[in-house]
Amino acid sequence: MSKKLSKVSSFFAKDGPLSSKVDGYKPRDAQIEMACAIESTLKDKSQLVIEAGTGIGKTFAYLVPALMHENPQSITKIIISTGTKALQEQLYHRDLPNVLSALKVGKKTALLKGRANYLCPMRLNQHISHVPTDDPDVLHQLAMVAKFASDTQSGDMADCIGIEEGAKVLPYVTSTSDNCLGQTCPDYEDCYIKKARMKAMEADVIVVNHHLFFADMSVKDSGFAELMPQADGYIFDEAHQLSEIASNYFGQSVSTRALLALIKDLRLIYRSELFDMIQLGKAIDKLESSLKDFRLEFPIGSGRGDWCQILKHSGVKFAAERIINDITFLYQVIKLALERSTKIEHCFERCIAFKALLELMFDTSDKGLSYWFETTRMHVSINITPLDVAEKFNALMNKLDSSWVFTSATLSVDESLSHFNASLGLQPKQSLIVQSPFDYQKQALLCLPRYLPEVNSQDMAHALVKVSKHLIEAAKGRCFILFTSYRMMELVAQGIASSVPYPILVQGQTSKRILLEKFVHHGNSVLLGTASFWEGVDVRGSTLSCVIIDKLPFIAPDDPLLQAKMKACKQVGQDPFAKIQLPQAVITLKQGVGRLIRDHTDKGVLVICDNRLVTKHYGETFLASLPKMTRTRDLNKAAEFLAQIPN
């Protein structure tokens, strides 16, 4: 072992630097193996894929080699990308300072988020001068942001007390790549995005998230407004999310929400500077009317569908063509105003870009792309997504000539990493599956209940309520119930609400962060959630003793992107179920299962209410991919196990 590798190992020794920072610290061979593999990869400029089971301490295992990395032949800059902003915050504000303190190295670090997370002084001032709405919530929040603006150094909206993620005011006080004026902005010198990027340019280790990474790579292709500097090495935590996120950023999208944002900005300029241009006001109103009428052509509520199919409907086609005609008219009117306002020039460029995107949506001939739409209550987006991102991602890696590390607790399917590697076009020099140090045989029990109806039966909600009540009583609350659909979550929530003597917390009641805080604070709560609670949730100790999963998390078969991928898979003679549906469902299930045991002292019961685990041949693939727990089909045994877990 080289001198450099021995330095990494010594950090994790029994009496090493880490022992002084972690109470009850014990060296873990798996953690040391992972850290040394990452250090070697950073040195060799190669690729490493490593599945690190829960409890290995993968965060420290990649932070240590990242902070110790030196490359005298090139830049020494490492970018670490996480799955969510919450994990990004935790990594930067908690884990990174601990390791820096233990290592005693003078490395500079930076936290970098997407532009929508930073206060935009220009837009704040603009909307305080011309209040955009009479909504009392927005007015109150504007005042809060104005106070925050006078105190903040970073401009990070996460630090603005009282402004939650998704607050109504955020679109008015932050910028997007569409409406950012860049160096022509009158407040450019005070721009928090510019300041964050300058700090990142000087840093040795930069913490980003996957969405920012891909958004930044897509703007680098256009040579405009990138945020991240180039790095010597890239480390992706929660790497199982990369393929899906990459698909979105390698594709194209246009939405009524983005077009209405353009209209808001234009209307502000019209009312403040160009109020005598009556034609501009009419063009703005005309496009706004077209966008609202376009939404009426689609089904009520939220959903996804095949754009190629719905485009055959004369009403949708006519409404889309009307939008193109109206944005063309708006473009012609704005052109006449360019000499009268410097602010309108950027809106003119956005208008041209939207017109080109909308016209692109009518060419649906490329077989390598999926064309689909998505609706919310108020808006529609039309999307073009590549069916396979492996070639594009591989080209990106080759272009950057850096080291690449991919890690997560859930990358393998049936103890193989081939599905993950193929999804991103990876050719790793080394692939590792490092098992969790937890003793799942003693710490956990897996229950696959008998006598349940088929998952799509009308009786399933009633059966889930019955199972949940039994286990909630045995666990004295302390349960997560994870669902694959909002509808089933709401039915079960209604079914248990009046008969369970413990606090019931349901996704949607308030923010995810507040729900989790309440769950931990009460100590005996029952939390019901869908996709966002299947991962990135860390509740340790007896507060969470039981995880109930309603069914295997296969993507809905009517999802247009899935249908397009399956069709393409069939055309090359492969089995779409084995190649696409099954691996994705296995990885998602592993994420949900991972909520249960988070520490050496944790104990708990996992209940999966899906008969297919024992009646279908693919059930064995799921079971082989899960931690090796003791199994039972008897709910009473699960209840007995729960009753023995102390509060």
N, C-alpha and C positions, 0 to 999 in steps of 0.2 A: 504493500500500500504506500502510495506517494505521500510526501510531506503534507501536501494540501489536503488529501483525503483523510489523513490522520488528524488534521486539525478539525475537520468536520466531525469525525468520530469522537474526538476528545470533548467537544462541546456537550455531547449527550452522555458522558461518563457519569458514574454514580456520584463522584465528587466534583463534576465539571461545573461550568458556569450556570447551566440551567437548573441545577439542584438548588441554587440559592434563590431562584425566582418562583419555583413551583413547590408548594407544600406537599410533603410525602412523595417527592419525586423518585421514580424508579426507572432505570434505563430500559428501553424496549428495543430488542434486536431488529424488529420490523421497521421501526422509525429510523434507526441508524442505517439500515440497508437502503431505505428510500432516500434518505438525505445524501448518502454517498453516490447513489445512482444519479441523482439530480446534479450533484457537483460535477460528476464525470461528463454528463451530457452538456452542461454549460461550457465546460472546457473544450469538448470535442466539436462543438457546433453541430450536434446531431439531434435526433428525435427520440423522446422517451415517452412511453405510455405506461401509466402505473395506476392500477386500482388499489386503493388503500382503504381497507375496511374500517368501520367506525371504531374509534378508540386508539388508532395508531398514533394520532397526533400529527397528521399530515401538514397542518399549517406551519408548525415549527420545522418540520422536515424539509419544507421548501424555502422557508424564510432564512434559515441558517446558511445554506449554500448560496442563496441569492445575495445575502449581505457580505459574504466572504469572497465572492467572485471577483477576480481581477484578471484583466486581459490586456497585457501591455501592447499587443499588436493592433487593437481596435478599441472602439468605445466600450466603456464598462458601465452599461446601463441595462437594468433588468425591468421589464414590465410584467406585473402580476395582475392577472385578470380573474375576477370572481363572477359568480352567477348572478348576484343581485346587489342592489345598492346597500341593503342591510348588511350583507356579508362583507362588502367593501368597507363600510364604516367600522365594523367590528375588527377587521383585519388591520386597518390603518390606526385606529384609535386605541385598541387594546393589545393585540398580539405583536404588532411590529415594534411598539415602544418597549415591550418586555424583552424581546430578543435583542434589540439594539442595546438596551441597558446591560444585559448579560454578556454580550459579545465585547462591549466597550470599543466599538469601532466608530469612526467619525463619518459614517455614511449619511448623505442627505436623502430624505424621502419626500414624496409628494402624493397627494390624493387628487385624482382628476376624474371629474364626472362630465356627463353630457351637458351641452349648453343650456338645456331646459331646467337644469338644477341651480343655475346661477342668476342672481338678481341682475336685471338689465337697467341701469340708471336712466337711459334714454327713454325706454318704454314706461318706466315708473313715472318719470316727470311728465311724459306725454299724456298719460291717463289721469294724472292728478290735475293737470291743466284743463283737460277735456274729459270729464268723467264719462266712462263708456256705457254706463247702465244705471238704472235706479234700483237695482237689486241691493237690499240692505246688507246682505252678507258680503257682497263684493266691496261695498263702501266701507264697511267696518274693517275688512281684511286689508284694504288699501291703506287705511290709517295705520294698521299694525306694521305693514311692510315699510311704510315711510319712516316710522320710528326705528325699525330694524336697520334701514339704510343709513341712518345717521351714526350707528354704532359699529356696524360690521366691518371686519377687515377682509374676510374671505368672500363675502357675498353669497355663501352657500345657503340656499333656502331651507335646508334641513336644520339650520341653526336658528331659524326664525320661530320663536315660541308662539304657539297658537295657530300656526299655518301647517296643517296636515298635508301629507301627500294627496294630491287630487283636489286641493282647495280650489274654489271657483276663481280666485284672484290670480292664480299662477300664470295663465296664458297672457294676462295683461302686464305682468311685471318680469317676465322672462322672455328670451328670444328663441327662435328656431333657425335652422339653416336657411329657411325661406325668407324670414323677415329680418335677419341680422344684416346690418349695413356694413359690417366689417370696418375697414380703415376709413371709410367715408363718414362713419358715425360721429356726431358732434361730441359724444362722451367717450370716444375711443380710449383716451388716456386713463379714464377711470374704469375701464371695462374689466370686470372680474374674471371673465373667461380668458382674456389676454394675460392677466396677472397669474392665473392658475397655470396657464401654458408656460409662461416664463419660469415659474417655479419648477415645473416638470422638466424643462430643458436643462436645469441646473442639478436635478436630482440624480441619485444613483439607482434608487428603486422607486418605481411609480406604481401606484395601485389604481387600477381602472376596473370597469365591469365589461362583460362580453358585448353588450349592446354598444357601448362607446367604442370598443375595439373595432367592431365591424362597421359602425357608422363612420369612424375615422378612416378606415381602409377604403371605403367607398368614395369619400371626398378626396382622398389622396389620388385616386384614379383621375379625378377631374382637375387636380392640381390647385384646389382652392380650399382655404379655411381649415386645414387639418389641425388637430389639437395635440396629438401625441408625437413626441420625437421618435426617431428610429432607435431600436434597442439591440443590444448584443444577444439578449435572450428573452424569451416569452414563456411565462408559466401560467397555465390555465387551470384554476381550481373549479370544481363543479363542471368539468369538461363535457359531461354527458349532454349538456344543453347546447353545445356549440353547433351541431349540424342544423338544428331547427332555426336557431338565431341567424346563422349564416345564410340560410335559404331566403329569409326576409330581406337581408341587406344586399344579397347578390341579385335580387329581383327589382321590380318596379311597382310603385303603388301611387294611386291618386285617390283622394277622398273629398267628400263634400265638406267635411270639417276643415280641411286645409284651405279649400276654396273660400269658405265662409270667413276664415281668418284673414285671407287677402281682402275680402270685401270690407271687413271691419277696419283694417288699416287704411284702405282707400277712402272709406267714408270719413274717417278722422281727418285725413288730408283735405278732402273735399270741403268739409265744414269749417276747417280752420284757415285754409289758404286759397282754395279754388271755388268758393261758394257761388261765384258768378257763372261757373261753367255748368249750366243746367243740364247739358247733354251728358256730362260725367255722372251726375246724380241719377239720371234716367238709366244709363248703362249699368250702374251698380245695382239699382233696384231690379232691373230686368234679369241680370244673372242670378241674383239672390232668389227671385221667384222661380227661375228654372231649376235651381238646386233643390228647393223645397218640393217642387212638383216631381222631380226625379225620385226622391225618397218615397213618395206615395206609390210609385210603380212596383215597389218591392213588398214582400210579406211584412206584416206588423211584427214588432219585437226583434230580438237578436237572433242571428243565425248566419250560416254560411251556405253558399251555393255555387253552382257551375255558371260562370259568366258566359261561356259559349252558348249554353242552353237558354239562359234567360234573355240573351241578346236577340234570340229568334223571335221573341215577343215584340210585336210592332210597337206597343206602348213604351217599352223600355228603350228600344232603338230610337224612336222618335224623340223621347225625352233626353237621351244622351246627345243626339245630334243638335237638339235645341241648345244644350249647354255649350257645345263647341261653337255654334253660331253666335251665341251671346258673349262668349269670352273673346271671340274674334272681333266683335263690335266694340267691346270694352277696350281691347288692345288698340284699335284704331283711334278711339277717343283719347286714351291716355297719351298716345303718340303726339297728339296736338298740344298736350299740356307739359311736355318734357322741359321746355325752355322756361316755364313759369315756376317750377318747383323742383328743388334738388331732392326732396324726400320721395317724389313719385317715381324717380328713375328705377329704384329697386323693385317697386311694385310692377313696373313695366316688364322687367326681366322675369319676375315670377309669373306674370301673365303669359309670356312667351313659353316658359317651361311647362306650365299647366296645359296650355293648348297642345303642345307637342305630346305630352303624356296621354291626354285624352284621345288624341288621334291614334296613338300607339295601341290603345286598348281595343281598337277595331280590327287590328291585324292579329288574328288568333291561329295562325297557320303553323307556328313552330311546335313540333311534336316533343321537344325537350323541355317545354314550359307548361306550367299549370296556370290556367286563367280562372280566377275565382273572385267572388264578391263576398263581402261581410257587411252585415247590417247591425246597427245598434238602434235604440229607440228613435234617435234623431238623425242618424247619419248613415252613409253608405261609403264603403271603400272598394275600389276595384284593384285587384292585385295580379301581377305576373310573377310567378315564382319558379325558379329552376328546379327540376325534379331531382337533379343530382348535383351536389356542390363539391364533390370530391376533386374534380379537375380544376375548378376555380381556386379552391383552397390550397391545393398542392402548388399551383402556379404562384399564389401569393407567398407561400413559404419559400419557394425557390428564389423569388424576386428579392426577398428581404435578407437572405443569407445570414440567418441567425440560428440560435439554439431554440428548441421547442420542447416543452414539457407539458404533458396532459395528464391530469389526475382527477379522481373522483372516487367516492365510495361505491359508485354504481356504473361501471363501464362494461363488465363482462356479462355474457349470456351463457349459461351452462359451462362456466369456467373457461370461456374463450373470449378473447378481445378482438376477434376478427371482424365482428359487425361494426364496432366503433371505428377501427382502423379504416375499414372500407368506406364508411360514411364520410370521412374527411380526406380520403386519398393519402393516408399516412403510410410511411414505410419506416417504422421505428427501428433504430439500431438495437434497442432493448425494450421488451415488454415484460411487466411484472404484475402479478396479482399477490398482494401482501395481505394475509388474512388478519382479521380483527383479533386482538388479544383477549376479547371477552369470552367467557365460558358460557356460551348460549345454552348448552345442555342443562346447566344448573340454573342459569339466570332467567331463562325464558321458556314458555310453553306455547306451542302452536296448536290452535284448535281449528279444525275444519268440521263445523257442526253437521250432524246427521239431520235427515228429515226436512231439509229446506226445499222450497219450491224452486223451479228453474228461474234463472236470474231475470228473465223477461216476463215472468208471470205477474198477473195483477195482484197476486197474494204476497209478492216479495216484500212490499213495504210493511205489511202487517207482521211478517216473519221477522224482519229486521227490528221492528219495535219490540217484539217479544224477546229476541236474543239480547238486545241492548238493555232492556229493563233488568233482565236476569243478571247480566254482568255488571251493570252499574250498581246494583244493590250489593253484589259480592265485593266490588272494589271500593265501595263507599264513595261513589263519584269517580274522580281520578281517571277519566276516560277521554280518549280521542275517538271520534267516529268519523272516518274518512270516506267520502263519496266520489263517484265518478260523474254525478250530475246534480245540478241545483234542485231539480224537481224531486229526486229521491231524498235529498237532504231536508227539504222543506216538509215532505210527508212524514219523515221520521221525527223531525223536530216537533211537529204538531202532535204526533202519537205519544211522545214521552213527556211533553211539557207539563201536563197536569198531574202526572203520577210519579214523578221522580223528585225526591226531597232534597235535591242538590242544585246549585246554580247551573242553568243551561245557557251556554254561550254559542251563538250561531253566526257563522260567517255572514257579513253584510250588516250586522247590528252596529258595528263601528269598525275602525281600522284594524288590520291584522295585528299591528303592534299592541294596541290597547287590549284587544281580545286575549292575547298571550299574557300580557301583564296581569289581567284579571284572573286568568286561569291559574297562574303561579301564586298570586296573592291569596285567592280563596283556599287553595290546597285541596279542595274536594269537588271541583267543577267537572262538567261534561262539556266538551267542545266539539261542535259539528262543523266540518269544513270540506271544501272541494279542493281542486288542484293546487292552489297556492299553499295549502297546509300539508301537502304530501312531502315537501322538501324545505330545507333551510329553517327548520324549527328545532330548537335544542332545549328540551325540558328535562332536567336531570332530577334524580331522586324519586321518591315515592309519589310525588305530586301527579305523575303520569304513570299509571300501572297497567293500563289496558288500552290497546289500539284495536279497533274494530274496523274492518274494511268491507264495504258493501259488495264489491265484485271486482273481477280482474279488469285492470284499466286499459282495455283495448280502445283505440281511437274509434269514434262513431263511424260506422261503415259508409254513411252518406257524406262524410267530410270530402269536399271536392279535391283537396290537395292529396289526400290519401288515395282516392279513386284514380287520380291521374298517375300517381306513382305505381299503383298496382297494375294499371293497364300497361305502362311502360315495361314493368317487370315481366309481365306475361309475354310481351312481344319479343323478348330475348330468351324465352324458354325457361324462365325461372319461376319458382313458386312464390307468389307475393305474400302469402300468409307466413311462410317460414322466413322469408327474406326481409319483410318489412313489419307486418303487424305484430308477430310474436316477439321479436327482439325489443321493439319499442315498449310493448306492454310489460315485459319482464323487467326492464330497467325502471319503468315508472313504479311498478309494484315494489321493487327493492328500495326505492326512495321512501315510500310510505312505511314499509316495515322498519326502516332505519330510524323512525321517530321513537321507537319503543325503548331500546337499550342504549343509553348514552354514556354510561359510566360503569366501572368495575363493580360497584355496589348496587346498581339498578337491578330490579326484578320486575317481570311483567308477563302478561298474556297477550299474544297476537291472535286475533280471530279473523279468518277470511271466509266470508259467507257466500262462497261460490262453489257449487257442486262440480263444476268443470275441472277443478283441481284433482278430483278423484275419478271422474267419469270419462274425461277426454285424454287421448294419448299425450297431448302437449302439456297436460298438468304436471308431468314429471320434469319438464324443462323448467317450469316455474319453481317447483320445489327444490330442484337441484341447484338453482341459482340463489336460494335463500340461505341464511345462516343455519347451521345444523342444530336445530332445536328439537327437544322432545316433542312428540306429536300425540294428539288425542282427537277423537271425534265426539267425545262426551262433554257436553257443556257443563255438567255438574263437576267434572274434574277441573275444568278451567275455573269455575267459581271457587272450588276448594283452594286452588293455587293462589288466587287473588286474595282470599280471606286470610291467608297466612302472611301477606305482605304488610308489614307494620306501617302505620301512618307516619 
